[in-house]
Amino acid sequence: MNAAEVLARLTAVLDEDERIALGGGERSPNWWTSKNFGGVGGGRVVHPDPDDPEWITSRHTIVYGEGYPLEPEAEHIARFDPARVLRQVARDRKVLARHQPYELDPSIIPFGGIGSRGPFCIGCGHRGNGVGPLPWPCVEIRELIEVYGEKTAEVKA
């Protein structure tokens, strides 16, 4: 994949995660679970005791079934609620914006020995040892690729 394809793929995945989180959080982006409820509910925590049955009945249900989800599953679902996903998408968009690829102008390349004309990472800039710019995809972009399911081996460095 070339740089434009990688950027388009990462942007599409972020767009999809954002769309799903916005839809999932339409009633409430903040989800919770409690021992008395046995499922996952939505709504802001305003009562001092989320295990109080009166408090629980005043909220809406996100996930509940006879015996399911199990307590660890409910905790996981509540932990990764739409509000958190939207914060992660916003953070990853900032990383993607900071670490864009660029090509060097062959007529002004001051690094005769770097062996490549790019792409390089505009966010990572130059190595402190004077060797030259860092190749793109940089570590940060490779980490995003790994998180969102891309294989870094498919990316041309």
BELJO-V685098 format. One record per backbone hydrogen bond with DSSP energy under -0.5 kcal/mol. NH is the residue of the N-H (numbers start at 0). CO is the residue of the C=O. E is the energy in kcal/mol with one decimal. If there is no record, write none. Layout:
nh: {NH/NH}
co: {CO/CO}
e: {E/E}
//
This chain:
nh: {5/6/7/8/9/10/11/12/13/14/15/16/17/18/19/20/21/22/23/24/25/30/31/37/39/40/41/42/45/51/54/55/56/57/57/58/59/61/62/64/66/67/73/74/75/76/77/78/79/80/82/83/84/85/86/87/88/89/90/91/92/93/94/95/96/97/98/101/103/105/107/108/109/111/113/118/119/120/121/121/124/126/129/133/135/141/142/143/144/145/146/147/148/149/151/153/154/155/156}
co: {1/2/3/4/5/6/7/8/9/10/11/12/13/14/15/16/17/18/19/20/22/28/40/33/62/31/59/29/43/48/51/51/52/53/54/55/41/39/39/67/64/64/69/70/71/72/73/74/75/77/28/80/80/81/82/83/84/85/86/87/88/89/90/91/92/93/94/119/116/103/104/105/107/109/110/101/101/133/99/119/120/131/126/124/118/137/138/139/140/141/142/143/145/144/149/150/151/0/154}
e: {-2.3/-2.6/-2.4/-2.4/-2.7/-2.5/-2.3/-2.1/-2.4/-2.6/-2.3/-2.6/-2.4/-2.5/-2.5/-2.5/-2.6/-2.1/-3.0/-1.9/-1.3/-0.6/-2.5/-2.1/-2.6/-2.9/-2.5/-2.2/-1.0/-2.1/-0.7/-1.9/-2.1/-0.7/-0.8/-1.7/-1.2/-3.3/-1.9/-2.3/-0.8/-1.4/-2.8/-2.5/-2.0/-2.7/-2.6/-2.3/-1.9/-0.9/-2.3/-0.5/-2.1/-2.6/-1.8/-2.4/-2.7/-2.2/-2.3/-2.7/-2.2/-1.6/-2.0/-2.5/-2.3/-2.1/-1.7/-2.0/-1.5/-0.7/-2.1/-0.5/-0.6/-0.9/-1.8/-0.5/-3.0/-2.5/-2.9/-0.6/-1.3/-2.3/-1.5/-1.8/-2.3/-2.6/-2.3/-1.9/-2.6/-2.2/-2.4/-2.5/-1.2/-2.2/-0.6/-1.7/-1.2/-1.9/-0.6}
//
